[in-house]
Amino acid sequence: MNRDLKTIFILICIIGLPILTKAKESVEDPDLNLFGLLMDKDFLTFEEENSLYEELESDLTKLACTGSVKLDFNYANGYSAEDEIPEKIEYFAFNDQYFFKKYSSKWIILDELQNNESSFEWSYNRVNKPLGNKDISFLSEDFNSELHLGSVSERLFINRETGYFNSNLSAYYIFPNEEVPDFEYVQSSTGTCKLPD
């Protein structure tokens, strides 16, 4: 999901919540792996989309969107915490047919984008344990307790006239074995897009 997921698990360690240890295999590009599960895309599809970007690159309009990021953590036991990333850059590229986002290690296509003269808008919403009981603790090598995704939603908005952009990601994580309290993670970004130098 390319949303500094490492920060989540570092914060869990800082506040002293217990983490079990168990052997597990590392996953190549865990953020992109989870996004693929949610979008029903595999790595071959992402490779094809990245190759398409490379073919079209010289004819694409590119955007570099810079802004601050606010992180909120709300735990089922009542604990809450906040963090902030002062500056983060996200990259996009588009033509009349495709809208790409630099997502983790690949340029991928954002499907079902609403594109009009004044703005770009894209969103999705997955509720009621969209991945079932799939263990997604592969998101971090430092986190070794079984983890399920309760729900996730994401929204992106870019004003084509002013360059203003806003993105929001909200996810609820469930720990079925109750070693760690379930928690909601909300990330909000606001800033400005411009053509890269």
Secondary structure, DSSP 8 states (H G I E B T S, - for coil): --S-HHHHHHHHHHTT-----------SSHHHHHHHHHHT--HHHHHHHHHHHHHHGGG-EEEEEEEEEEEEEEETTS-EEEEEEEEEEEEEEE-SS-EEEEETTEEEE-TT-EE-SSEEEEEEEE-S-TTTT---GGG-TT--S--EEEEEEEEEEEETTT-EEEEEEEEEEE-TT-SS--EEEEEEEEEEEE---
